[in-house]
Amino acid sequence: MIDPVAFEIFGMGIRWYGIFMATAILLGTLLFIKEGRKHGISDDDMTDLALYCIPTGVIGARVYYVLFNWSYYQGDFMQMINIRGGGMAIHGAVIGGLLAGYIFCKKRKLVFWQMTDIAAPSIILGQAIGRWGNYTNQEAHGGPTDLPWGIIVDGIKVHPTFLYESIWNVLVFTFLIMYRGKKKFHGELIALYFVLYSVGRFFIEGMRTDSLMLGPLRMAQVISLIFIGVFGWFIMYKRKKTDTVI
């Protein structure tokens, strides 16, 4: 297993987790700005929106994770804000980012659902890259397996569920990029992102051994089912109401 610390600067360890997260954010932002140009949206608006959503997304990801692990973090504020060792929840990141994006779009008079469609491929691309940070932290893996692509964690060969999700995310990203010119209404791409990502996450989450729990249920599976239902209905409803291609 790879050393989680990539290198040191002035005695401070720079972790692979942070490098993968930074890479995901950078490439996702560059793609977001590039896609915005195709819709005639200025680089300033796109960059400002990213600067609103990225930190809010990071905060949302951490708050979500801490809340569902409250028994561990309770009373230790420094551990609550220590993201260098992992502990980020993508559902919290997306919720936080969308809330910030909605407020920003209202202020700048941008079409919120159009902006979410532009962002959708960037979000899933970032997730595909960011999952590799779980590998270096030896987290987000599954249970024991004899499959040849299993990885060794604490001396046990386990399912590399981070890899399964990364591959699924790349497939979703590819689909969204290919489909974006065929969408029928604003909001369709982000809705497809939620549905497709959630389908993969539901099954992959069932293999994991470190899932956030909501009582006896795996929280990510519950959220995934909600997203599939809500955004699946949204797509069907909007397609019935939409006669022309945007």
Order of alpha helices (4+ residues) and beta strands (2+ residues): beta-beta-alpha-alpha-alpha-alpha-alpha-alpha-alpha-beta-beta-alpha-alpha-beta-beta-alpha
